[in-house]
């Protein structure tokens, strides 16, 4: 059974998510529809890229992913298919796919040519363009039938952490805050370890706070499981399962996690000073 996943900034209150699912099922009632999320902040491509990049890898190869974020139709902007890492990704040509695959070269890129005649009326990109294209692929159709192969799509630069050698410091920034209030940075574990080889110690600094150790997981924060409850609320830095530096509160939540207690927002800097 073919899989079509949905990611959007539509939210679940309005009709849009239901409309997309209804259109898919009207074209092929056998398709397996999976929601990744519909709670993306409006037009937030960085947030979308983090979620989709970490989710799509768990789906079977050949899955089709509709990314309806910043996707409102405009004749001057293309809609595209990325064939990448063994699956298909449909989105507006707004740079989102370049953020998801900043380190993976797509196998092919296609400009969708569905409903792009001068007299065609597009009311809703997701139902009028993405869904017919996705169902075509789910039915085993070739992307060349619904799209024109192109050499490149819009590119956006994913914010990268940098190393200031004269200061002995990595400068990163907050790129995502998850449902537990954990603060995820753009400081990659390999980058950190390569820099740290020349130093004996480090301090992670943010706002007016600091940490001097990085754990390998949330549970490593607990040194005595007989007294586990005593560690609730302890602040820590870890490298998460995406191998990114994360600031966390052990068993914190959206209300009392790192976001609320540290007061950091997306875009703010995190520093690692070496000595």
Residue pairs with C-beta under 8 A, 6 or more apart in sequence:
1 30
1 31
1 32
2 28
2 30
2 31
2 32
2 62
2 63
2 64
2 137
2 138
2 139
3 31
3 32
3 33
3 34
3 59
3 60
3 62
3 63
3 64
3 138
4 24
4 31
4 32
4 33
4 34
4 63
4 64
4 65
4 66
4 134
4 135
4 138
5 33
5 34
5 35
5 36
5 55
5 56
5 59
5 63
5 64
5 65
5 66
6 17
6 20
6 21
6 33
6 34
6 35
6 36
6 38
6 66
6 68
7 36
7 37
7 38
7 40
7 48
7 51
7 52
7 65
7 66
7 67
7 68
7 69
8 16
8 17
8 20
8 37
8 38
8 40
8 67
8 68
8 69
8 71
8 126
9 38
9 40
9 41
9 42
9 43
9 44
9 48
9 68
9 69
9 70
10 16
10 17
10 38
10 68
11 17
11 38
11 39
12 38
12 39
16 68
16 124
16 126
17 35
17 38
19 124
19 126
19 127
20 66
20 68
20 126
20 127
20 130
20 131
21 33
23 127
23 131
24 31
24 33
24 131
24 134
24 135
25 31
25 33
27 131
27 132
27 135
28 135
28 138
28 139
31 135
31 138
34 59
36 51
36 52
36 55
36 56
36 65
37 51
40 47
40 48
40 51
40 69
41 47
43 69
43 70
44 69
45 69
45 70
45 94
45 95
45 96
45 99
45 156
46 99
46 158
46 159
46 175
46 176
46 266
47 176
47 266
48 67
48 69
48 96
48 99
48 100
49 96
49 99
49 100
49 158
50 175
50 176
50 184
50 242
52 65
52 67
52 89
52 100
53 100
53 242
54 241
54 242
56 63
56 65
56 85
56 87
56 89
56 100
57 85
59 65
59 87
61 86
61 87
62 86
62 87
62 88
63 87
63 88
64 87
64 88
64 90
64 134
64 137
64 138
65 87
65 88
65 89
65 90
66 90
66 91
66 126
66 130
66 131
66 134
67 89
67 90
67 91
67 96
67 97
68 91
68 125
68 126
68 130
69 91
69 96
70 92
70 94
70 96
71 79
71 91
71 92
71 94
71 125
71 126
71 130
72 125
73 122
73 124
73 125
73 128
73 129
75 116
77 92
77 93
77 94
78 92
78 93
78 111
78 112
78 150
78 153
79 90
79 91
79 92
79 93
79 111
79 112
79 125
79 129
79 130
80 90
80 91
80 92
80 93
80 97
80 109
80 110
80 111
80 112
80 147
80 150
80 153
81 88
81 89
81 90
81 109
81 110
81 112
81 133
81 137
81 143
81 146
81 147
82 88
82 89
82 91
82 97
82 101
82 106
82 108
82 109
82 153
83 89
83 106
83 107
83 108
83 109
83 110
83 143
84 97
84 101
84 104
84 105
84 106
84 107
85 101
85 104
88 134
88 137
88 143
89 97
89 100
90 112
90 130
90 133
90 134
91 97
92 125
93 111
93 153
93 154
94 154
95 153
95 154
95 155
95 156
96 156
97 106
97 153
98 153
98 154
98 155
98 156
99 156
99 158
102 158
108 143
108 149
109 149
109 150
109 151
109 152
109 153
110 143
110 144
110 146
110 147
110 148
110 149
110 150
111 147
111 148
111 150
112 129
112 133
112 146
112 147
113 146
113 147
113 148
114 128
114 129
114 132
114 133
114 146
115 122
115 128
115 129
115 132
122 128
122 129
132 146
133 146
133 147
136 145
136 146
137 143
137 146
158 186
159 173
159 175
159 186
160 186
161 170
161 171
161 172
161 173
161 185
161 186
161 187
161 188
161 191
162 170
162 171
162 172
163 169
163 170
163 171
163 191
163 195
164 170
164 171
167 273
168 199
168 273
168 274
168 275
169 271
169 272
169 273
169 274
170 187
170 191
170 192
170 195
170 271
170 272
170 274
171 269
171 270
171 271
172 185
172 186
172 187
172 245
172 269
172 270
172 271
172 272
173 185
173 186
173 267
173 268
173 269
173 270
174 183
174 184
174 185
174 264
174 265
174 266
174 267
174 268
174 269
174 270
175 184
175 185
175 186
175 266
176 184
176 266
177 183
177 184
177 259
177 265
177 266
178 184
179 254
180 248
180 252
180 253
180 254
180 257
181 249
181 252
181 253
181 254
181 255
181 256
181 257
181 258
181 259
181 260
181 261
182 240
182 246
182 247
182 248
182 249
182 252
182 257
182 258
182 259
183 246
183 247
183 248
183 258
183 259
183 262
183 264
184 240
184 242
184 244
184 245
184 246
185 244
185 245
185 246
185 247
185 270
186 244
187 244
187 245
187 270
187 272
188 243
188 244
188 245
189 239
189 243
189 244
189 245
190 243
192 214
192 239
192 245
192 272
195 272
195 274
196 202
196 274
198 274
199 274
199 275
200 275
201 212
201 274
201 275
202 212
202 272
202 273
202 274
202 275
203 210
203 211
203 212
203 272
203 273
203 275
204 210
204 211
204 212
204 214
204 237
204 245
204 247
204 270
204 271
204 272
205 270
205 271
205 272
205 273
206 247
206 262
206 264
206 268
206 269
206 270
206 271
207 262
207 263
207 264
207 268
209 235
209 262
211 235
211 236
211 237
211 247
213 236
213 237
214 237
214 238
214 239
214 245
215 221
215 236
215 237
215 238
216 238
216 239
217 238
218 236
218 238
218 248
218 250
220 238
221 231
221 234
221 236
221 238
221 250
222 228
222 231
222 250
223 231
224 230
231 250
231 251
232 250
232 251
233 249
233 250
233 251
233 252
233 256
234 249
234 250
235 247
235 248
235 249
235 250
235 258
235 261
235 262
236 247
236 248
236 249
236 250
237 245
237 246
237 247
237 248
238 245
238 246
238 248
239 245
239 246
240 246
245 270
245 272
247 258
247 262
247 264
247 270
248 257
248 258
249 256
249 257
249 258
249 261
252 258
252 261
254 260
258 264
264 270
